[in-house]
Amino acid sequence: MTKSELMIRLAEVYLASKHTQLAAKDVEQSVKVLVDTMTRALARGQRIEIRGFGSFDLNHRPARIGRNPKTGEKVDVPEKYVPHFKPGKELRERVDNSLQK
């Protein structure tokens, strides 16, 4: 599911409910703010935990020597931090149960 598809689905679900105060563009703005806030938190080195869904954290990858696949030449790869998602127990169970049917 892409971010655009998520926005469309949330707008459909929200507008189908009895709470119709928000327009589709409000839902779109909410998703953008949520993603931006999460991105900034990770950029500051903070951990994000959403109970029942999962957590986002940073993994450190130390500097290493890699190889250029075309030439075979050695290349210095600098250290870096990469985002990592760990699904929560409830999410793992729901996915597992839905795929076993």
Backbone as a ProteinNet text record, in pm:
[ID]
protein_1_A
[PRIMARY]
MTKSELMIRLAEVYLASKHTQLAAKDVEQSVKVLVDTMTRALARGQRIEIRGFGSFDLNHRPARIGRNPKTGEKVDVPEKYVPHFKPGKELRERVDNSLQK
[TERTIARY]
85.3	0	90.1	62.4	138.5	75.2	146.9	93.8	-36.6	-42.6	-165.2	-281	-253.9	-359.2	-406	-313	-349.3	-441.2	-408.6	-492	-632.1	-640.5	-771.1	-852.4	-788	-858.1	-906.1	-821.9	-862.6	-978.6	-973.1	-1082.2	-1211.8	-1204.8	-1324.4	-1384.2	-1298.7	-1346.1	-1403.7	-1335	-1380	-1510.7	-1519.9	-1641.3	-1759.7	-1733	-1841	-1894.5	-1816.1	-1862	-1955.5	-2008.1	-2102.1	-2031.7	-1898.3	-1820.9	-1777.7	-1848	-1817.3	-1769.4	-1709	-1662.3	-1535.3	-1456.7	-1330.9	-1349.4	-1284.1	-1283.6	-1167.4	-1169.4	-1062.4	-926.6	-922.5	-793.7	-743.5	-833.5	-792.3	-726.3	-782.4	-723.7	-585.7	-574.2	-446.5	-341.8	-380.3	-288.6	-246.8	-340.4	-309.4	-204.6	-218.3	-120.7	15.6	18.5	145.1	213.5	135.8	192.3	245.6	171.6	214.7	347.5	356.5	479.2	595.5	570.7	675.5	724.5	632.5	669	751.9	713.2	789.2	928.2	937.5	1065.9	1159.3	1106.8	1189.6	1234.2	1146.7	1183.2	1298.1	1290.3	1398.3	1526.6	1515.4	1633.3	1702.6	1626.9	1685.2	1736.3	1721.7	1769.3	1669.6	1545.6	1443.6	1380.1	1329.2	1259.1	1110	1038	893.1	827.4	731.2	659.8	510.6	443.1	298.3	244.7	187.2	141.4	45.9	67.5	-15.8	24	106.1	148.8	295.7	382.6	525.1	608.8	738.9	828.8	928.1	968.5	1068.3	1190.2	1306.9	1430.8	1539.1	1657.7	1770.2	1871.7	1920.2	2028.1	2156.3	2264.3	2393.8	2465.2	2512.7	2594.9	2734.5	2832.8	2968.5	3030.1	3135.6	3208.4	3268.4	3279.3	3334.8	3395.4	3460.8	3515.5	3427.1	3370.3	3284.8	3354.8	3284.1	3339.5	3240.4	3295.8	3214.6	3182.2	3053.4	3018.7	3062	3074.7	3115.8	3265.1	3342.4	3487.9	3559.8	3496	3561.2	3652.4	3659.2	3744.8	3693.1	3786.4	3748.7	3696.4	3591.1	3527.8	3504.3	3539.3	3510.8	3363.9	3292.2	3152.1	3148.4	3102.8	3103.4	2998	3016.1	2915.1	2785.5	2676.2	2547.5	2444.6	2337.3	2222.7	2107.4	2040.8	1928.8	1803.6	1687.2	1562.9	1531	1474.1	1437.1	1298.8	1211.3	1076.9	1067	1015	990.6	841.4	771.3	626.5	594.7	483.1	436.3	367.9	346.7	287.2	149	65.2	-70.8	-67.5	18.4	30	77.8	180	231.8	122.6	46.7	-58.7	-171.1	-211.8	-320.5	-278.5	-155.6	-106.3	-97.7	-42.1	-25.8	-161.2	-258.2	-390.2	-462.2	-448.9	-520.3	-459.8	-331.1	-266.9	-282.4	-318.7	-335	-474	-565.6	-703.7	-713.6
-117.4	0	123.9	214.2	338.7	442.5	552.8	659.6	714	728.8	778.1	681.4	551.6	452.2	453.5	472.6	482.2	601.1	715.2	835.3	812.1	749.4	722.6	628.1	521.5	423.9	486.7	566.4	632.9	728.8	801.5	894.2	817.4	703.3	622.3	570.6	517.9	463.1	573.7	685.7	795.9	854.2	875	935	838.9	707.9	610.3	602.4	649	648.1	766.1	774	882.9	1015.1	1015	1136.7	1194	1291.8	1344.7	1489.5	1530.6	1667.5	1692.1	1589.4	1605.4	1580.7	1660.9	1640.7	1547.9	1494.6	1405.1	1474.1	1604.6	1674.8	1688.3	1689.1	1691.2	1558.5	1449.3	1317	1310.9	1361	1363.8	1443.8	1558.8	1643	1571.7	1501.5	1428.3	1320.3	1246.4	1141.6	1203.5	1313.9	1381.2	1429.6	1486.4	1534.6	1417	1306.8	1188.8	1135.1	1117.6	1065.9	1162.4	1290.9	1390.8	1391.8	1383	1381.4	1258.2	1143.4	1020.4	1029.9	1086.5	1101.6	1191	1302.8	1395.2	1331.6	1253	1186.2	1087.2	1008.8	915.3	989.7	1102	1181	1236	1255.9	1301.9	1185.7	1062.8	945.4	890.1	934.9	887.7	758	681.5	556.9	587.2	521.1	539.5	405.2	405.8	282.8	307.3	226.1	232.9	99.4	99.6	-24.3	-100.6	-230.3	-316	-315.7	-220.2	-212.2	-247.5	-174.6	-203.9	-84.4	-97.7	11	37.8	162.5	207	249.4	205.9	238.4	254.4	291.2	304.4	194.1	132.1	35.1	100.2	78.9	133.1	31.7	77.2	-5.7	54.2	-17.6	37.5	52.3	133.6	151.3	16.6	-3.5	-129.2	-106.4	-207	-200.7	-286.8	-224.2	-295.4	-308.7	-362.6	-377.8	-324.1	-255.4	-210.8	-335.6	-368.2	-492.1	-493.3	-377.1	-372.5	-396.2	-325.4	-329.2	-418.1	-452.1	-530.6	-446.1	-316.9	-225.2	-210.4	-201.7	-181	-38.6	-28.2	101	113	228.6	253.9	291.4	215	244.5	304.7	429.9	495.6	435.1	459.6	414.5	490.7	427.7	495.1	434.5	507.1	460.8	439.3	325.6	294.5	267.6	314.1	287.8	138.1	92.1	-48.9	-55.6	-139.6	-159	-298	-305.3	-434.1	-442.6	-535.6	-544.4	-588.8	-538.8	-576.4	-712.7	-769.4	-902.1	-908.9	-808.7	-808.3	-804.7	-723.3	-715.9	-848.9	-907.6	-1037.1	-1142.8	-1148.4	-1249	-1227.5	-1103.1	-1075.1	-1110.3	-1077.9	-1110	-1261.8	-1328.7	-1472.8	-1542.1	-1500.2	-1561.7	-1536.6	-1417.8	-1387.2	-1460.7	-1490.3	-1559.9	-1711.9	-1762.9	-1908	-1955.2	-1862.9	-1901	-1932.9
0	0	0	-89	-95.7	-2.8	16.9	101.8	42.8	-87.7	-153.2	-131.8	-144.5	-122.7	22.7	115.1	257	280.3	221.2	237.5	181.6	66.5	4.9	92.8	141.1	225.7	356.5	420.4	544.2	519.8	410.4	378.1	355	285.1	259.9	390.8	477.1	604.6	691.5	696.9	781.6	730.2	599.7	543.6	549.7	552.5	564.4	706.6	803.2	942.1	965.6	1086.5	1116.1	1144.1	1151.8	1175.5	1040.4	992.5	859.3	864.9	976.7	988	906.3	882.9	810.4	660.9	581.9	436.8	401.5	280.2	235	242.2	213.3	218.2	361.3	460.5	601	639.2	590.1	613.9	549.6	427.5	356.7	436	485.9	563.9	692.2	755.1	878.3	853.9	744.6	711.5	684.2	610.5	581	708.5	801.2	927.6	1009.9	1013.1	1087.9	1034.1	903.1	842	863.5	848.3	868.2	1013.2	1107.6	1249.1	1282.6	1229.5	1252.5	1190.7	1072	1004.8	1085.3	1133.8	1213	1344.4	1406.4	1531.8	1507.6	1402.2	1370.3	1336.3	1266.5	1230.7	1355.6	1463.5	1590.8	1675.3	1623.2	1696	1795.7	1789.8	1883	1833.3	1927.6	1897.4	1893.2	1804.4	1793.9	1824	1915.9	1948.9	1938.9	1859.4	1845.1	1895.1	2014	2078.2	1987.2	1976.9	1893.7	1747.8	1706.9	1566.8	1553.9	1623.9	1617.5	1656.8	1637.4	1674.4	1562.4	1555.5	1459.7	1539.6	1496.5	1565	1459.3	1503.8	1412.5	1438.8	1333.5	1344.1	1293.6	1366.6	1326.5	1238.2	1126.1	1037.9	1035.7	1087.4	1093.6	955.1	949.2	822.8	781	651.9	600.9	464.2	415.8	280.6	192	90.2	-3.6	-137.6	-232.7	-367.3	-469.9	-569.5	-682.2	-764	-782.8	-853.8	-1001	-1061.7	-1203.1	-1219.7	-1137.4	-1156.2	-1056.3	-946.9	-843.2	-754.7	-782.2	-706.7	-563.4	-466	-326.8	-307.8	-226.3	-200.5	-50.6	6.6	148	162.9	242.9	271.1	412	424.7	556.7	649.4	780.4	876.2	852	890.9	873	967.3	984.6	1061.8	965.1	979	890.3	974.2	928.7	1001.4	1000.7	1109.8	1124.5	1188.2	1132.6	1187.3	1246.4	1368.5	1432.9	1461.5	1397	1419.9	1561.5	1613.3	1745.6	1741.7	1858.6	1870	1804.8	1831.9	1775.6	1622.7	1564.5	1418.5	1361.6	1423.8	1375.7	1378.4	1488	1501.6	1400.1	1380.5	1284.1	1142.9	1105.6	971.4	955.1	1054.7	1048.3	1037.5	1119.9	1117.2	985.7	930	805.6	686.7	690	578.9	588.2	703.8	720.5	676.7	654.7	616.2	471.4
[MASK]
+++++++++++++++++++++++++++++++++++++++++++++++++++++++++++++++++++++++++++++++++++++++++++++++++++++

